[in-house]
């Protein structure tokens, strides 16, 4: 079962500071929670050997190890800005952020760290900005506790979103307001009505529906103000944080992971080792599947080559049958194509068509001529011809000669003055016979 350890750093935390933590399973159920009280606190690598709670504590204070770690950092130490950027990728947006936000931020840009969120429907790209010094301090606090975070999240970004309600999160002296589909905003909660008016909750044309989260102390502090606010909005629902703010923030961040500050130069400072350990078995399985896939492709390739050799043999056999006069086959396919092209050419002006045209002309000149049979091969025609007499056959031969053909007659004797028949071999003058 995958478990995630959520740790919350207090404002201005230094190494050894007390860290509130909660351990959730993958479904969001709380397994354990407690407070890690700094480097003097004993730490064990198991959740089964928890120390007995001190007087007044409701949970063990042993910090579990070997889990994925998400650390919440104080919203009061970060700033939020949004700007329109031409860049679509996060890496390019991070490169442009210092120049695009320079006028909106106080202090030396070189001393600031930028983390980019997903571009909003308005076309603006949101950024979270904090000091490099704060990043280094937070990482040092976690390192002192033996933790390598997979994500470093400003706590107010984990305030639950609600598609039908504006969420109001009361904690300490601050209030976080999160309208539907928008980033949360952090304001001073004193006075509460003024803060909600500044956030656009009060005085809106269409009064919103509010969902208020608060622990028992904050609910008691703002009870009168909340009653007054309830009469100015569409509706107001109250959600008491019985298990404390951290548990609710952790569940929200588990289901919809918010932006992490571990970007840019800090992207490699997270729990890379822990992530690789979690993915070692899936990666091994993926490598095995890849090897099997490659092996299958090799087998297919070998089979294809064997089939190609078999087809080459069949082509060679057909080529020998089609071209018995060709004794050496270098490239059967090309040789057959050349032979077909040659035959096609001969069927043109110097081929069978021309020969038949010459015979037709000879027939017109000698009406008594009869053609019994024609055999044509490789530019030569063998004919069986009949005519009224031998003179008519000679007239046919002369007519063909006038058209550029050589006609060899093998006369068949007939009755004197009667019909004559002959075998005639006809070829184009200058062609091989």
Secondary structure as UniProt FT lines:
FT   STRAND          3..8
FT   TURN            11..12
FT   TURN            15..16
FT   STRAND          19..25
FT   TURN            26..27
FT   STRAND          30..36
FT   TURN            39..40
FT   TURN            55..56
FT   STRAND          68..73
FT   HELIX           75..77
FT   STRAND          79..84
FT   HELIX           90..100
FT   TURN            102..104
FT   HELIX           109..111
FT   STRAND          112..119
FT   TURN            121..122
FT   STRAND          124..131
FT   HELIX           132..144
FT   TURN            145..146
FT   STRAND          151..154
FT   HELIX           155..158
FT   TURN            163..164
FT   STRAND          166..171
FT   TURN            172..173
FT   STRAND          174..178
FT   TURN            180..181
FT   STRAND          185..188
FT   HELIX           192..198
FT   TURN            199..200
FT   TURN            202..203
FT   STRAND          209..214
FT   HELIX           216..221
FT   HELIX           223..230
FT   TURN            231..232
FT   STRAND          235..240
FT   TURN            242..243
FT   HELIX           245..255
FT   HELIX           264..269
FT   HELIX           272..322
FT   TURN            324..325
FT   HELIX           332..346
FT   TURN            347..350
FT   HELIX           352..365
FT   TURN            367..368
FT   STRAND          370..377
FT   TURN            378..379
FT   STRAND          380..387
FT   HELIX           390..402
FT   TURN            403..404
FT   STRAND          405..412
FT   TURN            416..417
FT   STRAND          420..428
FT   TURN            429..430
//
